[in-house]
Amino acid sequence: MAFGQSTMAVSDSLAQKIAKLKQNFAKALPGRLEALAEHWQTFAGNHDPALLKDIHREVHNLVGSCETYGFKGISDAARVLEQSL
């Protein structure tokens, strides 16, 4: 296999791996958002500072991971939420 062909094969393989990561992230995202909503409901009832810290961390993680995987709208909304916490 020539250098150009092996480079293309590696590139295709990498693109497939990235696509699979994005697919897995997208599949898990609704559950993450649902869990965040549940944590917020719990926090609304007891105002536990430790829970708020956990919520902030999860929202912060969503900002970055959603941006990375191409979910810019969710990332932007999470950034606004993060700044208001």
Legacy VTK file of the C-alpha trace (Angstrom):
# vtk DataFile Version 3.0
C-alpha trace
ASCII
DATASET POLYDATA
POINTS 85 float
0.000 0.000 0.000
1.415 3.387 -0.962
1.891 6.101 1.641
-1.047 8.146 0.342
-3.347 5.154 0.466
-2.361 4.226 4.026
-2.824 7.831 5.122
-6.296 7.842 3.592
-7.134 4.547 5.326
-6.024 5.960 8.684
-7.992 9.143 7.987
-11.122 7.155 7.111
-10.698 4.988 10.202
-10.292 8.076 12.383
-13.354 9.704 10.816
-15.372 6.560 11.536
-14.217 6.532 15.156
-15.104 10.190 15.590
-18.525 9.611 14.009
-19.118 6.715 16.420
-18.116 8.882 19.397
-20.516 11.595 18.243
-23.291 9.034 17.774
-22.725 7.628 21.272
-22.673 11.128 22.741
-25.924 12.018 20.970
-27.545 8.831 22.224
-26.556 9.585 25.839
-27.417 13.298 25.714
-31.167 13.044 26.455
-30.417 11.025 29.583
-27.852 13.555 30.736
-30.311 16.412 30.219
-33.055 14.506 32.030
-30.748 13.801 34.973
-29.786 17.475 35.080
-33.458 18.477 35.174
-34.073 16.018 38.011
-31.112 17.395 39.965
-32.464 20.901 39.454
-35.895 19.864 40.777
-34.237 18.330 43.835
-32.169 21.471 44.363
-35.293 23.641 44.074
-36.761 21.703 46.994
-33.798 21.737 49.359
-31.233 24.344 48.155
-28.319 22.041 48.972
-25.083 23.912 48.070
-23.286 20.629 47.284
-25.990 19.720 44.782
-25.740 23.152 43.174
-22.000 22.604 42.806
-22.692 19.258 41.090
-25.251 20.906 38.797
-22.769 23.628 37.884
-20.092 21.039 37.071
-22.477 19.029 34.866
-23.633 22.165 33.027
-20.003 23.206 32.548
-19.215 19.758 31.124
-22.186 20.044 28.767
-20.913 23.383 27.469
-17.622 21.858 26.418
-18.723 18.437 25.267
-21.698 19.716 23.276
-19.445 22.237 21.547
-16.906 19.497 20.797
-19.484 17.148 19.304
-21.229 19.796 17.221
-24.305 20.526 19.346
-23.693 24.265 19.363
-27.243 25.261 20.257
-27.228 23.108 23.381
-23.737 24.299 24.239
-24.819 27.938 23.923
-27.896 27.364 26.110
-25.818 25.515 28.686
-23.289 28.382 28.710
-26.061 30.872 29.508
-27.268 28.585 32.303
-23.742 28.121 33.616
-23.225 31.880 33.795
-26.443 32.323 35.748
-25.628 29.672 38.375
LINES 1 86
85 0 1 2 3 4 5 6 7 8 9 10 11 12 13 14 15 16 17 18 19 20 21 22 23 24 25 26 27 28 29 30 31 32 33 34 35 36 37 38 39 40 41 42 43 44 45 46 47 48 49 50 51 52 53 54 55 56 57 58 59 60 61 62 63 64 65 66 67 68 69 70 71 72 73 74 75 76 77 78 79 80 81 82 83 84
